[in-house]
Amino acid sequence: MKNMKIGIAEKKNAEIEALTNQVNSAQYRVNELTSVVTALTAKQAYFASLLSDADTKKDTALAHLNQAKSLVANVEELRRYSQQVQQQTEKSRNKVKDTTDDIAVLIEQLIFSVDVIEKLSGFVNRQKAANNVIPDDLVTVLNQATTDANSAVALTLTALQSSYATAASADEAGSISSLEFRQASQLRRLLVGEQDDSPQAGALYGRVLEAIGNVEGALQALTQAQQDNQKLQASQFAQTAAYEKQFNLMSAPAETATADSSNAQSQQQQQVIQAHQSMEQARQAYQQSSDALVDITIQVDIYIAQLNQVIQSQQDNALFTLIQKGYQRAVESYQSALAAVNMANMQLETAQADLASATVLLNSLTAGLGAAKAAAYAA
């Protein structure tokens, strides 16, 4: 009988020793995973900082791109208006020139008329001196006609002078409008590299704006999806922690069984089941968000590739093209930083899940060890 008791005691001690080894192994695993989670948390914070910097640079590049688009539109409008002014000014110059030429012809005719009238008046005056039959009214009319003709010549000369002054102003305006149009055209060529008004050039610029718009819209959707994903990840962590807490409470060593303790244990089991369901729902929501984030990331990559293709078809020395390339590089840097953050989040999520499982196992083994020791002491 004594040998039997010794054998049972040795068996219980062996079980306690085995449970102790398992607890120590589980504790070592928990400590190891805790260090991994700490390192991955620091890694995630580092990549999050890089993502924040890349996002700032992307926003700055986008602001510069939008300013360049506005500048291109304003320059194009200026060039178009200056071209219209140049055309209208050229028409005005031609009309002023025609008017000046007509006035010059009119002056020649007036001078000829004055000469004829003066000669006729002189002839009548000579005849009047020799022959009193010629009426005085005729002489008066001819003298008045001579005066009127001279006045007409003087007034026409004044009109011709004004016409020349107008022509000079029109020439100056034409020169200014021509200079404005040339400079606006040069500025446009500096910005977009277009040297003509061909439909192909306008279509290319339209494709550039469309590609940029697609990238902007996709990036906005990506940013929103990233924020939603982070919120769902935090919710998953919170639900997992709540489940672990309920599971640990249920796994704690129970005192002497009573009706009240049985009811409390049943309630704890229900709470654990509900916590597990909430954790699974949060995990599924986070997984769906992660899948959507991957799809949006792929769509962004496609739009970036399209933008790159459009950029490559433009002149490399155009200022607007260079700004587009700067924006493209900023977007690519943002994409790389975002991919790094997503990778760090996934690694951290896996490590935290492993730590949670290891913690649950450790708590279970610790509870079992405590129960075994209590039973051994009771015996």
Secondary structure, DSSP 8 states (H G I E B T S, - for coil): -HHHHHHHHHHHHHHHHHHHHHHHHHHHHHHHHHHHHHHHHHHHHHHHHHHHHHHHHHHHHHHHHHHHHHHHHHHHHHHHHHHHHHHHHHHHHHHHHHHHHHHHHHHHHHHHHHHHHHHHHHHHHHHHHH-TTS-HHHHHHHHHHHHHHHHHHHHHHHHHHHHHHHHHHHHHHHHHHHHHHHHHHHHHHHHH---S--HHHHHHHHHHHHHHHHHHHHHHHHHHHHHHHHHHHHHHHHHHHHHHHHHHHHHS---S--HHHHHHHHHHHHHHHHHHHHHHHHHHHHHHHHHHHHHHHHHHHHHHHHHHHHHHTS-TT-HHHHHHHHHHHHHHHHHHHHHHHHHHHHHHHHHHHHHHHHHHHHHHHHHHHHHHHHHHHH-
